[in-house]
Amino acid sequence: MALQQYSSALTHFFNQQTHHRGQVHAGLTGLGKPSLSLDLIYFVRSEGRQWM
């Protein structure tokens, strides 16, 4: 079993999410489809919420 620092594992988790998000964007672009705005700020605004 490999042990890893929590901060290192958390950094890897977020980097992996970014990687997959880029793959989805590239796939949609390759198919000629518009990509969605996945940024948190756009989600918050679309829900009519205040930021923090």
PyMOL Python script that loads the backbone (N, CA, C, O; Angstrom):
from pymol import cmd

cmd.read_pdbstr("""\
ATOM      1  N   MET A   1       0.848  -1.177   0.000  1.00  0.00           N
ATOM      2  CA  MET A   1       0.000   0.000   0.000  1.00  0.00           C
ATOM      3  C   MET A   1       0.896   1.244   0.000  1.00  0.00           C
ATOM      4  O   MET A   1       1.802   1.371   0.824  1.00  0.00           O
ATOM      5  N   ALA A   2       0.633   2.137  -0.918  1.00  0.00           N
ATOM      6  CA  ALA A   2       1.429   3.366  -1.010  1.00  0.00           C
ATOM      7  C   ALA A   2       0.821   4.449  -0.133  1.00  0.00           C
ATOM      8  O   ALA A   2      -0.392   4.659  -0.136  1.00  0.00           O
ATOM      9  N   LEU A   3       1.662   5.120   0.604  1.00  0.00           N
ATOM     10  CA  LEU A   3       1.205   6.227   1.436  1.00  0.00           C
ATOM     11  C   LEU A   3       1.586   7.537   0.768  1.00  0.00           C
ATOM     12  O   LEU A   3       2.659   7.661   0.178  1.00  0.00           O
ATOM     13  N   GLN A   4       0.714   8.488   0.865  1.00  0.00           N
ATOM     14  CA  GLN A   4       0.935   9.779   0.221  1.00  0.00           C
ATOM     15  C   GLN A   4       0.427  10.876   1.138  1.00  0.00           C
ATOM     16  O   GLN A   4      -0.556  10.683   1.854  1.00  0.00           O
ATOM     17  N   GLN A   5       1.084  12.017   1.122  1.00  0.00           N
ATOM     18  CA  GLN A   5       0.611  13.130   1.924  1.00  0.00           C
ATOM     19  C   GLN A   5      -0.758  13.569   1.414  1.00  0.00           C
ATOM     20  O   GLN A   5      -1.041  13.515   0.217  1.00  0.00           O
ATOM     21  N   TYR A   6      -1.591  13.999   2.340  1.00  0.00           N
ATOM     22  CA  TYR A   6      -2.943  14.435   1.998  1.00  0.00           C
ATOM     23  C   TYR A   6      -2.915  15.565   0.978  1.00  0.00           C
ATOM     24  O   TYR A   6      -3.686  15.548   0.018  1.00  0.00           O
ATOM     25  N   SER A   7      -2.040  16.543   1.169  1.00  0.00           N
ATOM     26  CA  SER A   7      -1.990  17.690   0.256  1.00  0.00           C
ATOM     27  C   SER A   7      -1.593  17.254  -1.153  1.00  0.00           C
ATOM     28  O   SER A   7      -2.112  17.780  -2.137  1.00  0.00           O
ATOM     29  N   SER A   8      -0.694  16.314  -1.247  1.00  0.00           N
ATOM     30  CA  SER A   8      -0.264  15.806  -2.548  1.00  0.00           C
ATOM     31  C   SER A   8      -1.407  15.058  -3.239  1.00  0.00           C
ATOM     32  O   SER A   8      -1.615  15.216  -4.441  1.00  0.00           O
ATOM     33  N   ALA A   9      -2.136  14.257  -2.491  1.00  0.00           N
ATOM     34  CA  ALA A   9      -3.267  13.519  -3.050  1.00  0.00           C
ATOM     35  C   ALA A   9      -4.373  14.474  -3.489  1.00  0.00           C
ATOM     36  O   ALA A   9      -4.990  14.270  -4.534  1.00  0.00           O
ATOM     37  N   LEU A  10      -4.622  15.505  -2.706  1.00  0.00           N
ATOM     38  CA  LEU A  10      -5.651  16.485  -3.041  1.00  0.00           C
ATOM     39  C   LEU A  10      -5.269  17.260  -4.305  1.00  0.00           C
ATOM     40  O   LEU A  10      -6.119  17.521  -5.156  1.00  0.00           O
ATOM     41  N   THR A  11      -4.010  17.620  -4.423  1.00  0.00           N
ATOM     42  CA  THR A  11      -3.529  18.303  -5.627  1.00  0.00           C
ATOM     43  C   THR A  11      -3.718  17.418  -6.849  1.00  0.00           C
ATOM     44  O   THR A  11      -4.165  17.886  -7.896  1.00  0.00           O
ATOM     45  N   HIS A  12      -3.379  16.148  -6.719  1.00  0.00           N
ATOM     46  CA  HIS A  12      -3.558  15.206  -7.824  1.00  0.00           C
ATOM     47  C   HIS A  12      -5.031  15.099  -8.212  1.00  0.00           C
ATOM     48  O   HIS A  12      -5.355  15.066  -9.399  1.00  0.00           O
ATOM     49  N   PHE A  13      -5.906  15.045  -7.244  1.00  0.00           N
ATOM     50  CA  PHE A  13      -7.346  14.942  -7.493  1.00  0.00           C
ATOM     51  C   PHE A  13      -7.834  16.112  -8.340  1.00  0.00           C
ATOM     52  O   PHE A  13      -8.539  15.905  -9.328  1.00  0.00           O
ATOM     53  N   PHE A  14      -7.472  17.335  -7.971  1.00  0.00           N
ATOM     54  CA  PHE A  14      -7.920  18.509  -8.722  1.00  0.00           C
ATOM     55  C   PHE A  14      -7.271  18.582 -10.101  1.00  0.00           C
ATOM     56  O   PHE A  14      -7.919  18.982 -11.069  1.00  0.00           O
ATOM     57  N   ASN A  15      -6.001  18.201 -10.200  1.00  0.00           N
ATOM     58  CA  ASN A  15      -5.355  18.179 -11.513  1.00  0.00           C
ATOM     59  C   ASN A  15      -6.018  17.162 -12.429  1.00  0.00           C
ATOM     60  O   ASN A  15      -6.170  17.412 -13.625  1.00  0.00           O
ATOM     61  N   GLN A  16      -6.411  16.027 -11.884  1.00  0.00           N
ATOM     62  CA  GLN A  16      -7.071  14.988 -12.674  1.00  0.00           C
ATOM     63  C   GLN A  16      -8.427  15.481 -13.169  1.00  0.00           C
ATOM     64  O   GLN A  16      -8.804  15.203 -14.307  1.00  0.00           O
ATOM     65  N   GLN A  17      -9.167  16.212 -12.327  1.00  0.00           N
ATOM     66  CA  GLN A  17     -10.449  16.785 -12.748  1.00  0.00           C
ATOM     67  C   GLN A  17     -10.248  17.748 -13.907  1.00  0.00           C
ATOM     68  O   GLN A  17     -11.015  17.736 -14.870  1.00  0.00           O
ATOM     69  N   THR A  18      -9.225  18.576 -13.817  1.00  0.00           N
ATOM     70  CA  THR A  18      -8.936  19.541 -14.876  1.00  0.00           C
ATOM     71  C   THR A  18      -8.600  18.819 -16.174  1.00  0.00           C
ATOM     72  O   THR A  18      -9.022  19.239 -17.252  1.00  0.00           O
ATOM     73  N   HIS A  19      -7.852  17.748 -16.071  1.00  0.00           N
ATOM     74  CA  HIS A  19      -7.485  16.958 -17.248  1.00  0.00           C
ATOM     75  C   HIS A  19      -8.732  16.407 -17.934  1.00  0.00           C
ATOM     76  O   HIS A  19      -8.869  16.524 -19.152  1.00  0.00           O
ATOM     77  N   HIS A  20      -9.630  15.815 -17.173  1.00  0.00           N
ATOM     78  CA  HIS A  20     -10.841  15.233 -17.760  1.00  0.00           C
ATOM     79  C   HIS A  20     -11.763  16.304 -18.321  1.00  0.00           C
ATOM     80  O   HIS A  20     -12.421  16.090 -19.339  1.00  0.00           O
ATOM     81  N   ARG A  21     -11.812  17.439 -17.670  1.00  0.00           N
ATOM     82  CA  ARG A  21     -12.609  18.553 -18.179  1.00  0.00           C
ATOM     83  C   ARG A  21     -12.077  18.992 -19.546  1.00  0.00           C
ATOM     84  O   ARG A  21     -12.856  19.284 -20.454  1.00  0.00           O
ATOM     85  N   GLY A  22     -10.773  19.038 -19.687  1.00  0.00           N
ATOM     86  CA  GLY A  22     -10.158  19.377 -20.970  1.00  0.00           C
ATOM     87  C   GLY A  22     -10.463  18.339 -22.038  1.00  0.00           C
ATOM     88  O   GLY A  22     -10.671  18.685 -23.201  1.00  0.00           O
ATOM     89  N   GLN A  23     -10.492  17.070 -21.651  1.00  0.00           N
ATOM     90  CA  GLN A  23     -10.825  16.013 -22.604  1.00  0.00           C
ATOM     91  C   GLN A  23     -12.260  16.171 -23.117  1.00  0.00           C
ATOM     92  O   GLN A  23     -12.513  16.012 -24.311  1.00  0.00           O
ATOM     93  N   VAL A  24     -13.187  16.480 -22.226  1.00  0.00           N
ATOM     94  CA  VAL A  24     -14.583  16.672 -22.621  1.00  0.00           C
ATOM     95  C   VAL A  24     -14.697  17.866 -23.562  1.00  0.00           C
ATOM     96  O   VAL A  24     -15.385  17.797 -24.580  1.00  0.00           O
ATOM     97  N   HIS A  25     -14.023  18.958 -23.218  1.00  0.00           N
ATOM     98  CA  HIS A  25     -14.055  20.152 -24.061  1.00  0.00           C
ATOM     99  C   HIS A  25     -13.500  19.842 -25.451  1.00  0.00           C
ATOM    100  O   HIS A  25     -14.087  20.243 -26.456  1.00  0.00           O
ATOM    101  N   ALA A  26     -12.387  19.140 -25.512  1.00  0.00           N
ATOM    102  CA  ALA A  26     -11.781  18.784 -26.797  1.00  0.00           C
ATOM    103  C   ALA A  26     -12.704  17.875 -27.602  1.00  0.00           C
ATOM    104  O   ALA A  26     -12.818  18.027 -28.818  1.00  0.00           O
ATOM    105  N   GLY A  27     -13.358  16.940 -26.938  1.00  0.00           N
ATOM    106  CA  GLY A  27     -14.290  16.049 -27.624  1.00  0.00           C
ATOM    107  C   GLY A  27     -15.474  16.793 -28.211  1.00  0.00           C
ATOM    108  O   GLY A  27     -15.859  16.550 -29.355  1.00  0.00           O
ATOM    109  N   LEU A  28     -16.054  17.702 -27.434  1.00  0.00           N
ATOM    110  CA  LEU A  28     -17.182  18.494 -27.930  1.00  0.00           C
ATOM    111  C   LEU A  28     -16.760  19.381 -29.097  1.00  0.00           C
ATOM    112  O   LEU A  28     -17.480  19.495 -30.090  1.00  0.00           O
ATOM    113  N   THR A  29     -15.602  20.002 -28.975  1.00  0.00           N
ATOM    114  CA  THR A  29     -15.099  20.856 -30.047  1.00  0.00           C
ATOM    115  C   THR A  29     -14.856  20.032 -31.312  1.00  0.00           C
ATOM    116  O   THR A  29     -15.175  20.477 -32.415  1.00  0.00           O
ATOM    117  N   GLY A  30     -14.297  18.847 -31.154  1.00  0.00           N
ATOM    118  CA  GLY A  30     -14.046  17.962 -32.288  1.00  0.00           C
ATOM    119  C   GLY A  30     -15.316  17.527 -32.991  1.00  0.00           C
ATOM    120  O   GLY A  30     -15.305  17.265 -34.194  1.00  0.00           O
ATOM    121  N   LEU A  31     -16.408  17.449 -32.250  1.00  0.00           N
ATOM    122  CA  LEU A  31     -17.700  17.074 -32.830  1.00  0.00           C
ATOM    123  C   LEU A  31     -18.468  18.279 -33.359  1.00  0.00           C
ATOM    124  O   LEU A  31     -19.573  18.143 -33.884  1.00  0.00           O
ATOM    125  N   GLY A  32     -17.869  19.460 -33.216  1.00  0.00           N
ATOM    126  CA  GLY A  32     -18.527  20.673 -33.689  1.00  0.00           C
ATOM    127  C   GLY A  32     -19.640  21.150 -32.782  1.00  0.00           C
ATOM    128  O   GLY A  32     -20.491  21.936 -33.201  1.00  0.00           O
ATOM    129  N   LYS A  33     -19.645  20.689 -31.557  1.00  0.00           N
ATOM    130  CA  LYS A  33     -20.674  21.084 -30.586  1.00  0.00           C
ATOM    131  C   LYS A  33     -20.153  22.224 -29.718  1.00  0.00           C
ATOM    132  O   LYS A  33     -18.954  22.314 -29.453  1.00  0.00           O
ATOM    133  N   PRO A  34     -21.056  23.092 -29.280  1.00  0.00           N
ATOM    134  CA  PRO A  34     -20.609  24.156 -28.370  1.00  0.00           C
ATOM    135  C   PRO A  34     -20.287  23.566 -26.997  1.00  0.00           C
ATOM    136  O   PRO A  34     -20.970  22.660 -26.519  1.00  0.00           O
ATOM    137  N   SER A  35     -19.255  24.085 -26.387  1.00  0.00           N
ATOM    138  CA  SER A  35     -18.926  23.607 -25.044  1.00  0.00           C
ATOM    139  C   SER A  35     -19.717  24.403 -24.018  1.00  0.00           C
ATOM    140  O   SER A  35     -20.113  25.542 -24.264  1.00  0.00           O
ATOM    141  N   LEU A  36     -19.933  23.801 -22.899  1.00  0.00           N
ATOM    142  CA  LEU A  36     -20.675  24.444 -21.826  1.00  0.00           C
ATOM    143  C   LEU A  36     -19.735  25.263 -20.962  1.00  0.00           C
ATOM    144  O   LEU A  36     -18.536  24.992 -20.898  1.00  0.00           O
ATOM    145  N   SER A  37     -20.279  26.246 -20.311  1.00  0.00           N
ATOM    146  CA  SER A  37     -19.515  27.025 -19.347  1.00  0.00           C
ATOM    147  C   SER A  37     -19.578  26.282 -18.020  1.00  0.00           C
ATOM    148  O   SER A  37     -20.620  26.261 -17.365  1.00  0.00           O
ATOM    149  N   LEU A  38     -18.478  25.679 -17.627  1.00  0.00           N
ATOM    150  CA  LEU A  38     -18.463  24.856 -16.425  1.00  0.00           C
ATOM    151  C   LEU A  38     -17.845  25.558 -15.228  1.00  0.00           C
ATOM    152  O   LEU A  38     -17.731  24.964 -14.156  1.00  0.00           O
ATOM    153  N   ASP A  39     -17.446  26.808 -15.393  1.00  0.00           N
ATOM    154  CA  ASP A  39     -16.837  27.534 -14.285  1.00  0.00           C
ATOM    155  C   ASP A  39     -17.858  27.788 -13.186  1.00  0.00           C
ATOM    156  O   ASP A  39     -19.023  28.069 -13.467  1.00  0.00           O
ATOM    157  N   LEU A  40     -17.427  27.689 -11.953  1.00  0.00           N
ATOM    158  CA  LEU A  40     -18.307  27.856 -10.798  1.00  0.00           C
ATOM    159  C   LEU A  40     -19.023  29.195 -10.817  1.00  0.00           C
ATOM    160  O   LEU A  40     -20.204  29.268 -10.475  1.00  0.00           O
ATOM    161  N   ILE A  41     -18.327  30.259 -11.211  1.00  0.00           N
ATOM    162  CA  ILE A  41     -18.935  31.584 -11.182  1.00  0.00           C
ATOM    163  C   ILE A  41     -20.142  31.650 -12.117  1.00  0.00           C
ATOM    164  O   ILE A  41     -21.130  32.312 -11.797  1.00  0.00           O
ATOM    165  N   TYR A  42     -20.079  30.975 -13.268  1.00  0.00           N
ATOM    166  CA  TYR A  42     -21.215  30.968 -14.189  1.00  0.00           C
ATOM    167  C   TYR A  42     -22.374  30.164 -13.616  1.00  0.00           C
ATOM    168  O   TYR A  42     -23.535  30.535 -13.791  1.00  0.00           O
ATOM    169  N   PHE A  43     -22.070  29.070 -12.935  1.00  0.00           N
ATOM    170  CA  PHE A  43     -23.116  28.276 -12.298  1.00  0.00           C
ATOM    171  C   PHE A  43     -23.821  29.084 -11.221  1.00  0.00           C
ATOM    172  O   PHE A  43     -25.050  29.090 -11.144  1.00  0.00           O
ATOM    173  N   VAL A  44     -23.047  29.760 -10.395  1.00  0.00           N
ATOM    174  CA  VAL A  44     -23.616  30.567  -9.311  1.00  0.00           C
ATOM    175  C   VAL A  44     -24.515  31.653  -9.893  1.00  0.00           C
ATOM    176  O   VAL A  44     -25.620  31.878  -9.399  1.00  0.00           O
ATOM    177  N   ARG A  45     -24.044  32.322 -10.937  1.00  0.00           N
ATOM    178  CA  ARG A  45     -24.843  33.379 -11.564  1.00  0.00           C
ATOM    179  C   ARG A  45     -26.120  32.821 -12.180  1.00  0.00           C
ATOM    180  O   ARG A  45     -27.177  33.442 -12.063  1.00  0.00           O
ATOM    181  N   SER A  46     -26.047  31.666 -12.831  1.00  0.00           N
ATOM    182  CA  SER A  46     -27.235  31.094 -13.469  1.00  0.00           C
ATOM    183  C   SER A  46     -28.274  30.669 -12.440  1.00  0.00           C
ATOM    184  O   SER A  46     -29.465  30.614 -12.743  1.00  0.00           O
ATOM    185  N   GLU A  47     -27.829  30.370 -11.238  1.00  0.00           N
ATOM    186  CA  GLU A  47     -28.743  29.993 -10.164  1.00  0.00           C
ATOM    187  C   GLU A  47     -29.279  31.214  -9.424  1.00  0.00           C
ATOM    188  O   GLU A  47     -30.117  31.084  -8.532  1.00  0.00           O
ATOM    189  N   GLY A  48     -28.794  32.406  -9.795  1.00  0.00           N
ATOM    190  CA  GLY A  48     -29.243  33.633  -9.152  1.00  0.00           C
ATOM    191  C   GLY A  48     -28.708  33.816  -7.742  1.00  0.00           C
ATOM    192  O   GLY A  48     -29.306  34.522  -6.930  1.00  0.00           O
ATOM    193  N   ARG A  49     -27.594  33.188  -7.459  1.00  0.00           N
ATOM    194  CA  ARG A  49     -27.006  33.268  -6.115  1.00  0.00           C
ATOM    195  C   ARG A  49     -25.955  34.362  -6.042  1.00  0.00           C
ATOM    196  O   ARG A  49     -25.402  34.781  -7.059  1.00  0.00           O
ATOM    197  N   GLN A  50     -25.694  34.810  -4.851  1.00  0.00           N
ATOM    198  CA  GLN A  50     -24.610  35.754  -4.604  1.00  0.00           C
ATOM    199  C   GLN A  50     -23.324  34.953  -4.428  1.00  0.00           C
ATOM    200  O   GLN A  50     -23.347  33.844  -3.893  1.00  0.00           O
ATOM    201  N   TRP A  51     -22.223  35.505  -4.871  1.00  0.00           N
ATOM    202  CA  TRP A  51     -20.930  34.841  -4.692  1.00  0.00           C
ATOM    203  C   TRP A  51     -20.453  35.074  -3.274  1.00  0.00           C
ATOM    204  O   TRP A  51     -20.183  36.209  -2.884  1.00  0.00           O
ATOM    205  N   MET A  52     -20.350  34.022  -2.513  1.00  0.00           N
ATOM    206  CA  MET A  52     -19.935  34.027  -1.114  1.00  0.00           C
ATOM    207  C   MET A  52     -20.848  34.919  -0.359  1.00  0.00           C
ATOM    208  O   MET A  52     -20.690  35.082   0.851  1.00  0.00           O
TER     209      MET A  52
END
""", "prot")
cmd.dss("prot")
cmd.show_as("cartoon", "prot")
cmd.util.cbc("prot")
cmd.orient("prot")
